[in-house]
Amino acid sequence: MRNSVKRQKKSNIPKILFDATTEDEKKYLEKLEDLLKKKRNGDWEDVAKLLGVSTQSAQKAFLRVYSKNHFEAVAALEKVIENRSQLLK
């Protein structure tokens, strides 16, 4: 009988394009990773509507820390997650 190939599970969380060097940057990176863990399906569409850009642009702006729309994308995702948590209470 043939053995199956063991594969490692690939995480669905996308990689943030940023290398943290200082403690403040490490805390910021942890904040971004926490936001990605709290994000649900459909949140990028809501973020894109708030920013007035496409869904892919909103996601890329969030993942690329040095992009010009990064901080707006982070604030919009925080707002979407906060609004959802308020509605669920």
Stockholm file with secondary structure:
# STOCKHOLM 1.0

chainA/1-89         MRNSVKRQKKSNIPKILFDATTEDEKKYLEKLEDLLKKKRNGDWEDVAKLLGVSTQSAQKAFLRVYSKNHFEAVAALEKVIENRSQLLK
#=GR chainA/1-89 SS CCCCCCCCCCCSSCCCBCCCCSHHHHHHHHHHHHHHHHCCTTHHHHHHHHHTSCHHHHHHHHHBTTSTTHHHHHHHHHHHHHHHHHHHC
#=GC SS_cons        CCCCCCCCCCCSSCCCBCCCCSHHHHHHHHHHHHHHHHCCTTHHHHHHHHHTSCHHHHHHHHHBTTSTTHHHHHHHHHHHHHHHHHHHC
//
